[in-house]
Amino acid sequence: MIKASIGIDISKDDFHVCFKLRDEQGRIKIIGTRSFKNTLKGFIELLEWVKKKNKSNTETVFVMEATGVYFENLVNFLHDKGEKASVILPNRMKGYFKSLNIKTKTDKVDSKIIAEYGIERRLEIWKPMSGNYKAVRELCRELLALKKDKQRAKNQLHAMKYGHDRLDKLIKMKEKQIKFYEKNIKDLQKHIKIAVESDPKLMDKISKIVSIPGLGFETAVILASETNGFLLFHNIRQVVSFAGLDVSHNESGKFSGRSKISKKGNAKIRQALYMPALSATSANKPIKELYERICDKNPQTKRKGVVASMRKLLSLAYTLWKKDEVYNPEYNWAA
């Protein structure tokens, strides 16, 4: 069966592309490789390049990883142009890379492997977010950005007040800036609530997630909007990997380095979960027990306990969303 796959390894500034084709005899060959800027001009050049290379006029599928937010503009552009695209969750691609025992890792090599994945595997064609989810997500992202800016301004104000030879004029300017952030944060929170309440089905789902002790309305909405209602996910591992909360091991032979979270995923979800996880370590009994168990092993690594609590909150939210149930404090959740 003839099949064409365009593997794309994308980053903030550019993306590397590999065009692979499987012919009637089952032979896989590279038609071409190239890099493009991660801009509208680069997207247009990509389509022109593929059209020129695709001399057999075979139907193509553009394949890429769901890494952060860098793929979003490209995949939406391709969809608007009537092209087929598939977005692969990071843990799936990671497993595929391991199965091939690839030792060399560069952007060019990654694009070749992603194209190979597109040839060999059955792909799910990407669909854009529904209008309501997309609007809510944009509001939530702006809210997270403003909260981050506000915290930075508060830290700067603290340094100004306790620093040597302070300038009162700068302090007043910083206080005014913080008030500006606070006003806009309140306005955004109001708009988010209105947007969610205008969708009864979404509001019903959110009300079930907020039944989890420690997890509030804003965080629940962010989780729902950043994952498009957990649409692409089939298990908890995929959700955890998408958020970059999966554990990355550093081991080779007898050497065993420190394990840490990969952070190769949606930073907005991690940002949204951090404070609720801290709250859950005291307000949510199962999470409190999990946190204390981890901290008892090594009091120096309390952060590991917080990260584990973030993973647990995300797992609970995903489970309740899929099962359409409210949180049951008596249920024996696996740690």
Beta strands, then each sheet from edge to edge (+ up, - down):
strand 1: 3-10
strand 2: 14-22
strand 3: 28-37
strand 4: 60-65
strand 5: 84-88
strand 6: 247-248
strand 7: 251-252
strand 8: 255-256
strand 9: 260-261
sheet 1: 3+ 2- 1+ 4+ 5+
sheet 2: 6+ 9-
sheet 3: 7+ 8-
end
